[in-house]
Amino acid sequence: MRTTGKQCGLAATGVYQPSLRSPWLAAKEVDPDRLKKTIVVVKHEEKPGRLLLDRRPSQEGLAWVKYEMDGQEVEVDLLAVELVAFMEA
């Protein structure tokens, strides 16, 4: 089934018109108490870093840390990691 330009948010000329957008694409309300993209700031062996939440550790109790000083990424024992702060990226 082919849709017309008007149903897709396009005028007959092919120019996008935001007023024709689907109601499901409407902007969401912003909750000031929620973080959009969270950075978990930590300290490991007295070096500041952040947890890499998108890398899977090799076993339970470990996590990946990226050091702020040199950008090195290492897998460390979570018992050796000190939680410093949560920040928004």
C-alpha positions in Angstrom: 0.0 0.0 0.0 1.4 3.4 -1.0 0.8 6.4 1.2 0.3 9.9 -0.2 2.6 12.7 0.7 0.1 14.3 3.0 -0.1 11.2 5.2 3.7 11.1 5.4 4.0 14.8 6.5 4.9 15.9 2.9 3.0 18.4 0.9 2.2 17.6 -2.8 5.5 19.4 -3.6 7.5 16.9 -1.5 8.4 19.5 1.1 8.2 18.3 4.7 5.6 20.1 6.8 5.9 19.6 10.6 2.3 20.5 11.1 1.3 17.3 9.3 3.3 15.0 11.6 1.8 12.0 13.2 0.4 12.6 16.7 2.6 9.7 17.9 5.7 11.7 17.0 4.7 14.7 19.1 7.3 16.0 21.6 7.4 14.2 24.9 7.2 16.2 28.1 10.5 16.8 29.8 10.8 15.5 33.3 13.4 17.6 35.2 14.0 14.8 37.7 15.2 12.3 35.0 18.6 12.1 33.3 18.5 11.6 29.6 22.0 10.1 29.1 23.6 9.2 32.4 27.4 9.1 33.0 28.5 7.2 36.1 31.7 8.9 37.4 34.0 6.6 39.4 37.4 6.4 40.9 39.6 3.3 40.5 43.1 3.1 41.9 42.9 6.9 42.6 42.3 7.6 38.9 39.1 9.3 37.8 37.0 7.6 35.2 33.5 6.6 34.0 31.7 3.3 33.8 31.2 2.0 30.3 27.6 0.9 30.5 27.5 -0.3 26.9 30.2 -3.0 27.2 29.4 -6.4 28.7 31.9 -7.5 31.4 33.4 -11.0 31.1 31.8 -12.1 34.4 29.6 -10.9 37.2 31.3 -8.5 39.6 33.4 -6.8 36.9 32.8 -3.7 34.9 34.5 -1.7 32.2 36.0 1.7 33.2 37.3 4.4 30.9 40.0 6.6 32.6 39.6 10.3 32.1 43.4 11.0 32.0 44.4 8.8 29.1 41.2 7.3 27.7 42.4 3.8 28.5 39.6 1.2 28.9 40.1 -1.6 31.4 37.9 -4.3 33.0 38.0 -4.0 36.8 36.6 -5.6 39.9 33.6 -3.5 41.1 34.8 -3.9 44.7 37.8 -1.8 43.8 35.6 1.0 42.2 34.5 4.0 44.2 31.2 5.7 43.1 31.7 9.5 42.7 28.7 11.0 40.9 26.0 10.6 38.4 26.1 13.2 35.6 24.1 14.0 32.5 26.0 13.9 29.2 
